[in-house]
């Protein structure tokens, strides 16, 4: 049997209400992952992903960050902190 994995790209401002509404909408369809792109003037996607990961265990959360928007050192520090806190 062939299984197709579906992935969703989040849009909006990543407010708590928007994120929870998005999850309520797509959760029944069993998407494999959600991509949160890093965009100026939006809530921080790493923190948003960690909030969602704490509430939804059956879906992966990916963050897309353009190389010029954040330094590699800061991103490594954030990734290490999230790994230390959440595993």
N, C-alpha and C positions, 0 to 999 in steps of 0.2 A: 504494500500500500504506500502510495506517495503522499507525504505530508508537505504542505506549503506553509511556510512561516510568514506571517504578516507583520509588518512594522509600521508604526505611526509616527508622523512628524508633528510635534506640538506647535501650535501657533498661539498668539496672544501674549499677554504680559506676564504669565506664570504666577498670577496672584493665587493665593490659597484657594479661593472660590473657583477660579478658572481651572486649576489643576484637578480639584476634586470632581468638578462637573465633567471634565474630560475623562477622568477615570471611570466615573459612573456610566458614561456614554459608551466607551470602548471595551470595558471589562467583560461584558457578556460575549464579545466576539473573539476573545482569547488571542489578542495580539501578542506577539513574542516580545516586542520591545517598543519603547517610545524614545524618539530622538528629541532632545531639547537643545536647539541651536543657541549659541551665545550671541546676543544681539544688544547693541547699545540701547540704553533707556528701558530695558526690561529687567525684571527681577533676576537675580543670579541663578543660572541653571544648575550649578553644582549643589547649591543648598536646596534648590527645588527638587532635584533628583533624590537627594538624601531624605528629604521629607516624604516623598512618595514611596521610596524603597522601604521606609519604616512602616508603611501602611499596606503595601501591596507586595506580596512575596512571589507571586507567580509570573511576574513580568520584569524584564530588564529595563534599566534606564541608561541611556547613552547621552553624552553631552558632546556637542560639536563646537569646537573653539577654533576660531581663525588664528593663525600664528601671530599676527600683529596686534591682537587685542589684549593679550595677557602674556607675561613673561614665562618662560619654561620653568624657571626656578619657583615662581609662585604657584604654578599649576602642579608641579611635583610636590610642593609643600601641602597643598590642598588635598591632593590624592593620597599622600601618606597619612594625613590626619583622618580623612574619611576611612581609610583602610584600618587604621588603629582603632577608631571608634566603632566601626560597623563590621569589620572583617570582610 
